[in-house]
Amino acid sequence: MHLLLALVTGLLTIVAPADPLVVRTDAGAVRGAESGQVRTFSGIRYAAPPVGEDRWKPPRPPEPWKGVADATKPGNVCPQATGGDEDCLFLNVTAPRDAGNRRLPVMVWLHGGGYTMDAGSHYGARRLADQGDVVVVTVNYRLGVFGYFGLPGLAGSGDFGLADQLSALRWTQRNIASFGGDPRNVTVAGQSAGGMSTCALLTSPAAAGLFDKAAIMSGSCLLDWPDGGLIPNQPAQTPYSPLAKTEADGAAAAATHGCAGPDAIGCLRRLPAADLMKHTQTFSNHLTYGTPLLPLDPAKAVRLGAFHRVPVISGGTHDEMRSFIAGVALYKPITEERYQEFLRATFGEHAGGVGAKYPSRDYESPAMAWATVTTDRSWACPTAEGNRLLAKRTPVYGYEFDDKNAPNVNGIEAPGLPHGAAHALDLAYLFELHGQELPLRPEQKRLSEQMIAYWTSFMHTGDPNAAGSPRWDSGGVLSLAPDAIRPVAHDVDHRCGFWAGLGS
């Protein structure tokens, strides 16, 4: 009897199903959580902590662990104005509950935040995974002074955040099959700084073979802001920095701490992270080119055709600059006199022509006029030009989000300047931001469902067209609005012919 019981017990042990919430990665097993129709695995360490002597070094593989690591809560966010910890190289995986071994398409999501804030864990991907039958990986990467700092002689200068993103893509290649994903069908995607990072990856030789499609949201390779065109009194800038500038800015920051000479980097590595945070905004828009990871300015690479030939979704929001300008207007109202000052400071001899093309009497306020000028000049038309260049060599699906009444996730609005379809307001239509699904009216909910269908159909096949939604043709621009999804004359709407002729 005891022998029979032992045999039965052993048999039961052998055939007992594996725990679906435990997944083995190449560094160790992790236990996630189930939520409705999806499983989430949060706070998975994809690289060793970049601390101490590893501060400002390329990411190393994590130390293997024994047992089963808890993956039910997010890891630390990277240092930023609201806090964080340098030990922050974690990612999160969301997969359909029945993913099993089905080899589903994968999205690797790179968050925005000006290269200085935010975290992958702030982007819940339940709807994407469930509705689209895909696996979503959201990533933390080093930010600000920790991600984009440079110094003469420092290997990896200016590209530590990019190196982290590449490391996360390699982790995905090695591990995503264990979560039900297909490493041969990966879409890298991002918004704002995440979109700009996606552009950089599109042109980085080191990214070859790591992804099969790209989705760039409000982050074209060709974005550039003239003097005062992003924030008044700020110099002209692009999302990318030449190595010489990054190194010079790093040397200047080091000097404020008395760190110079052969041991400058050692001196800086001995400083507390909090002491370095005062420099973090200096290294916004400092993703650095002229380096092994990014040999060319991504804008130049796109013009030369030096990018990976993968299908691309690329677009932005109709009113990108409104939230930025609202912040300026709340600090000091934008009067007609101030509008004219902005025009002169930014466009010099062309100020009169720009003012005549965008007279404030045609808008709700001078602030609205300036927001429209800067949206068209710095976002919409460069994105359109970038799309045309990409489309010479690969399928490109252009879009523009245009829900004027989208939930204002930025929380910024000024008198005479309604938020409209401002920068980042499209995110709530794809993600549960900070884990919360924002309330949407029925027509907005329908738009959200259609956007998710477009994005995830693209992940499946490289073509975003989805059953039940208007056709999205490569080479054009599709307006995504609650009242109608339709092709639009984007260049005419944003006066791109005028800006091209101005050459500003």
ABEGO torsion letter per residue (X at the ends): XAAAAAAAAAAAAAABBBBAABBBBAAEBBBBBBBEABBBBBGBBABBBBBEAABGBBBBBBBBBBEBBBAABBBBBBBBAAEEBABABBBBBBBBAAAEAAGBBBBBBBBBGGGABEBAAABBAAAAAAAAGBBBBBBBBBBEAAAABBBBGBBGBGAAAAAAAAAAAAAAAAAAAAAGBBAABBBBBBBEAAAAAAAAAAABAAABGABABBBBBGABAABBBBBGAABBGBBBBBABBBAAAAAAAAAAAAAAAGBBEAAAAAAAAABBAAAAAAAAAAABGABBBGBAABABBAAAAAAAGBBBBBBBBBBBBABAAAAAAAAAAAABBBBAAAAAAAAAAAAEAAAAAAAAABBAAABABAAAAAAAAAAAAAAAAAAAAAAAAAAAABBBBBBBBBBAABBBAAGBBBBGBBAEBBBGAAAAAABBBGGBBBBBBAAAAAAAAAAAAAAAAAAAAGBABBBGBBBBBBGBBBBBBAABBBBBBAAAAAGAAAAAAAGX
